[in-house]
Amino acid sequence: MKSWQSPWSCRPSQPERQRRRVVYGSRWDRLSLTIRANHPLCQHCNKAPSTSVHHLQPAEVAPERMYDPSNLLAVCWPCHQKLDHPGSQ
């Protein structure tokens, strides 16, 4: 059964979060926490708290840079969506 998600929610669904956890793993979790702790405000809008980490070069394109801090931005969820899907907002 698919869980209900508000149409106004900008957070990923539970299955999507579980898929990401499997793909990225505990190393990513630790690095993500460190990046967000070092940059508590979104590095894109500089207004909202950072809640996720964006890869400047996607892991699918540059897997060797997946854990490279110079390839990562701490961002809020709305900015992460804009960065991942430019032009769709």
C-alpha positions in Angstrom: 0.0 0.0 0.0 1.4 3.4 -0.9 1.4 5.9 1.9 -0.5 9.2 1.5 1.5 12.3 0.9 0.2 15.8 1.0 0.2 17.5 -2.4 1.9 20.5 -0.6 4.7 18.5 0.8 8.1 19.0 -0.7 9.7 16.1 1.2 10.4 12.8 -0.5 8.1 9.9 0.2 9.1 7.2 2.7 9.9 4.6 -0.1 12.1 7.3 -1.8 14.0 8.0 1.4 14.5 4.3 2.0 15.8 3.8 -1.5 18.3 6.6 -1.0 19.5 5.2 2.3 20.3 1.9 0.6 22.2 3.6 -2.3 24.1 6.1 -0.2 24.6 4.2 3.1 26.1 5.2 6.5 29.2 6.8 5.0 27.0 9.3 3.2 24.9 9.8 6.3 27.9 10.9 8.3 29.3 13.1 5.6 25.9 14.7 5.0 25.6 15.5 8.7 29.0 17.0 8.7 28.4 19.2 5.6 25.1 20.4 7.1 26.6 21.1 10.5 29.4 23.2 8.8 26.8 25.1 6.8 23.6 25.4 8.9 22.0 27.8 6.3 21.3 26.9 2.7 24.3 27.6 0.5 21.9 28.4 -2.4 19.4 30.9 -0.9 21.2 31.7 2.4 17.8 32.0 4.1 16.4 28.6 5.1 18.1 25.9 7.3 20.0 23.3 5.3 18.2 20.0 5.3 19.9 18.1 2.5 23.1 18.0 0.5 23.3 18.5 -3.2 26.0 17.0 -5.5 27.3 19.7 -8.0 28.4 16.8 -10.2 25.8 14.1 -9.8 27.0 10.7 -8.4 25.8 9.0 -11.6 28.0 11.3 -13.7 31.1 11.4 -11.4 30.9 8.5 -8.9 34.5 9.3 -7.8 33.3 12.7 -6.5 30.4 11.3 -4.5 32.1 11.8 -1.2 34.2 14.8 -2.2 33.3 17.8 0.0 34.2 20.3 -2.7 31.4 18.7 -4.8 28.7 19.2 -2.2 26.4 22.0 -1.2 24.3 22.1 2.0 20.8 23.2 0.8 17.2 23.5 1.9 14.8 21.1 0.4 13.1 23.6 -2.0 16.5 24.7 -3.3 17.6 21.1 -3.7 14.5 20.4 -5.9 15.3 23.5 -8.0 18.9 22.5 -8.4 18.0 18.9 -9.3 15.2 19.9 -11.7 15.9 23.3 -13.2 13.1 24.9 -15.0 10.4 22.6 -13.5 9.4 25.2 -10.8 
